[in-house]
Structures are given as structure tokens and as C-alpha cells.
Amino acid sequence: MQRQVEALRREVEAGLDRSDLQTLLPPGGARNALDCALWDLEAKVCKTPVWELAGLAPPRPLMTTFTCGAESSQEMAATARSYSSAQAIKVKLTGESTDAERVIAVRAARPDVWLGVDGNQGFTPKTLERLLPVLLEAQVRMVEQPFPVGQEVWLDGFECAVR
């Protein structure tokens, strides 16, 4: 991404605008970074908030997730408890047999929050199937990236009650 941005240095310094940027870079991180910077610059020059420049409603608070990294279940529970203001927690999992303990520990530590899990591409259909009863019991509401990139076909026909 840095190389892509650096390749446009001359255009940026010459006054590249957001519409020209759309034709110079493909969708992705580099274009997004420059686009955000150009929005920010225009907002500062115009002394107008970005949301107003874009014709959007004023921003409002949104719920965000706090993340518990994949550690021991005790450490993850302690981390979840330390997020005293969190309304939502995402639990990082690995596909290991200790994942069930991790989910149970975090749920016990924070029974009041919305809970999601991130499989970090570490599951197989069988390991996810074995974990599903624990996810349901813990009232997990989202499973993110359960399978490795390139194995999306594993989701075909996969029935999951977690919504």
C-alpha cells in the first residue's frame, strides 16, 4: 500500500482530488487511505465537518466491539472484566480444543454483553460443528472468519443457528 501511495506523490502534491483518485488506484487500502486524507484536508480547508461535506446526517454514537485476544481462558475472562464499559466483546479463537473454555470463561465474566467470536480462519467444518453447542449456550451472535481463505466452499450448505 505504501508503494501505491508513494507512486502518486506527484499527483497528490499537484492537487489530486477525490474523483481523480478513483481512476488512479483500484479499490483497496491505499486508495482508502488517500481518500480519507483528501476528505480530511477538504474539511479542514472549508472548516466544515466531513459528514456535512458528504451530505450525511450528523454522526451518532455507535456500539463497537472490544476484543479479547486468544490467550488462556483465565486471561481472556480477566480481559473481558477489564472492559467494564463494553457493550460488545469479540473473542478471538484458534480452532484449538481450548476454544470452548475460552468462550465459556468470557461469557461467565461478562454475561451482560453482546458476544461474537472470530475464528481467525482456524476452524474446519468439524471443529466448528463441535463448538456450535457452546456458542449457542453462550448466546454468541456472530462467527467471523471461521474457515481459511480459499475454503469458503466449506460454508456451502453449512447450517448454523448463530445469527
C-alpha positions as CSV (number, residue, x, y, z in Angstrom):
1,M,0.0,0.0,0.0
2,Q,2.8,2.4,0.8
3,R,4.3,1.8,-2.7
4,Q,0.9,2.6,-4.3
5,V,0.6,5.8,-2.3
6,E,4.2,6.9,-2.9
7,A,3.7,6.3,-6.7
8,L,1.1,9.1,-6.6
9,R,3.1,11.6,-4.7
10,R,3.4,14.0,-7.7
11,E,-0.3,13.9,-8.3
12,V,-1.2,14.4,-4.7
13,E,1.3,17.4,-4.4
14,A,-0.2,18.8,-7.6
15,G,-3.7,18.8,-6.0
16,L,-5.2,15.4,-6.7
17,D,-8.9,15.4,-5.9
18,R,-11.1,12.5,-4.7
19,S,-12.8,11.9,-8.1
20,D,-9.4,11.6,-9.9
21,L,-8.2,9.3,-7.2
22,Q,-11.0,6.8,-8.1
23,T,-9.5,6.3,-11.5
24,L,-5.8,6.2,-10.5
25,L,-6.0,3.4,-7.8
26,P,-8.0,0.2,-7.6
27,P,-10.3,-0.2,-4.6
28,G,-8.2,-1.2,-1.5
29,G,-6.2,0.1,1.4
30,A,-4.1,2.6,-0.4
31,R,-7.0,4.3,-2.2
32,N,-8.9,4.3,1.1
33,A,-6.1,5.9,3.0
34,L,-5.7,8.7,0.4
35,D,-9.4,9.2,0.1
36,C,-9.7,9.6,3.8
37,A,-6.8,12.1,3.8
38,L,-8.4,14.1,1.0
39,W,-11.7,14.3,2.8
40,D,-9.9,15.4,6.0
41,L,-8.0,18.0,4.1
42,E,-11.1,19.4,2.4
43,A,-12.9,19.5,5.7
44,K,-10.1,21.5,7.3
45,V,-9.7,23.9,4.5
46,C,-13.5,24.5,4.3
47,K,-13.8,24.4,8.1
48,T,-16.8,22.1,7.6
49,P,-17.2,18.6,9.1
50,V,-16.7,15.7,6.6
51,W,-20.2,14.4,7.3
52,E,-21.6,17.7,6.2
53,L,-19.4,17.9,3.0
54,A,-20.6,14.4,2.2
55,G,-24.3,15.4,2.7
56,L,-24.8,13.0,5.5
57,A,-26.6,13.2,8.8
58,P,-24.6,14.2,11.9
59,P,-22.7,11.3,13.4
60,R,-24.1,9.4,16.3
61,P,-22.5,7.1,18.8
62,L,-22.2,3.5,17.7
63,M,-21.6,0.4,19.6
64,T,-18.2,-1.1,19.0
65,T,-16.7,-4.4,20.0
66,F,-13.8,-4.8,22.4
67,T,-11.5,-7.7,21.5
68,C,-10.2,-10.5,23.8
69,G,-7.1,-11.9,22.2
70,A,-6.6,-15.7,22.1
71,E,-5.0,-16.5,25.4
72,S,-5.8,-18.8,28.3
73,S,-9.4,-18.8,29.4
74,Q,-8.5,-17.1,32.7
75,E,-6.6,-14.3,30.9
76,M,-9.5,-13.8,28.5
77,A,-12.0,-13.6,31.3
78,A,-9.8,-11.1,33.1
79,T,-9.6,-9.0,29.9
80,A,-13.4,-9.2,29.4
81,R,-13.9,-8.0,33.0
82,S,-11.4,-5.1,32.5
83,Y,-13.7,-3.9,29.6
84,S,-16.2,-2.5,32.2
85,S,-17.8,-0.1,29.7
86,A,-18.0,-2.6,26.8
87,Q,-21.4,-3.4,25.4
88,A,-20.0,-5.9,22.9
89,I,-17.0,-8.2,23.0
90,K,-15.4,-10.3,20.3
91,V,-13.5,-13.4,21.4
92,K,-10.5,-14.4,19.3
93,L,-10.4,-18.2,18.8
94,T,-7.9,-20.5,17.1
95,G,-9.6,-23.8,16.3
96,E,-7.9,-25.4,19.3
97,S,-9.7,-27.6,21.8
98,T,-9.5,-24.8,24.4
99,D,-11.8,-22.6,22.4
100,A,-14.9,-23.8,24.3
101,E,-13.3,-23.0,27.6
102,R,-12.4,-19.5,26.3
103,V,-16.0,-18.8,25.2
104,I,-17.4,-20.1,28.5
105,A,-15.0,-18.1,30.6
106,V,-15.6,-14.8,28.7
107,R,-19.4,-15.3,28.9
108,A,-19.2,-16.0,32.6
109,A,-17.1,-12.9,33.2
110,R,-19.5,-10.7,31.1
111,P,-23.0,-12.2,31.0
112,D,-24.3,-8.8,30.1
113,V,-22.7,-8.1,26.7
114,W,-23.3,-8.9,23.1
115,L,-20.8,-11.6,22.2
116,G,-19.1,-12.6,18.9
117,V,-16.3,-14.8,18.1
118,D,-13.5,-14.6,15.4
119,G,-12.3,-18.0,14.3
120,N,-9.2,-16.4,12.7
121,Q,-9.5,-18.9,9.8
122,G,-8.6,-21.7,12.3
123,F,-11.6,-24.0,12.0
124,T,-12.6,-26.9,9.9
125,P,-16.2,-27.8,9.4
126,K,-15.8,-30.5,12.1
127,T,-14.2,-28.3,14.7
128,L,-16.8,-25.6,14.2
129,E,-19.6,-28.2,14.5
130,R,-18.2,-29.4,17.8
131,L,-18.0,-25.8,19.1
132,L,-21.5,-24.8,18.0
133,P,-23.4,-26.1,21.1
134,V,-21.1,-24.0,23.3
135,L,-21.6,-20.9,21.1
136,L,-25.3,-21.3,21.3
137,E,-25.3,-21.8,25.0
138,A,-23.1,-18.7,25.5
139,Q,-25.5,-16.8,23.2
140,V,-22.8,-15.9,20.7
141,R,-24.4,-13.7,18.0
142,M,-21.7,-13.8,15.3
143,V,-19.0,-16.1,14.0
144,E,-16.3,-14.2,11.9
145,Q,-13.8,-15.9,9.6
146,P,-14.2,-19.5,10.7
147,F,-12.5,-21.0,7.7
148,P,-9.2,-20.4,5.9
149,V,-9.3,-18.0,2.9
150,G,-9.9,-20.1,-0.2
151,Q,-12.1,-22.6,1.7
152,E,-15.3,-20.6,1.5
153,V,-16.9,-23.6,-0.2
154,W,-17.0,-25.1,3.3
155,L,-19.8,-22.8,4.1
156,D,-22.0,-24.2,1.3
157,G,-24.9,-26.0,3.0
158,F,-23.5,-25.3,6.4
159,E,-26.3,-24.9,8.9
160,C,-25.6,-22.6,11.8
161,A,-28.1,-21.3,14.4
162,V,-25.7,-18.5,15.3
163,R,-27.1,-15.4,13.6
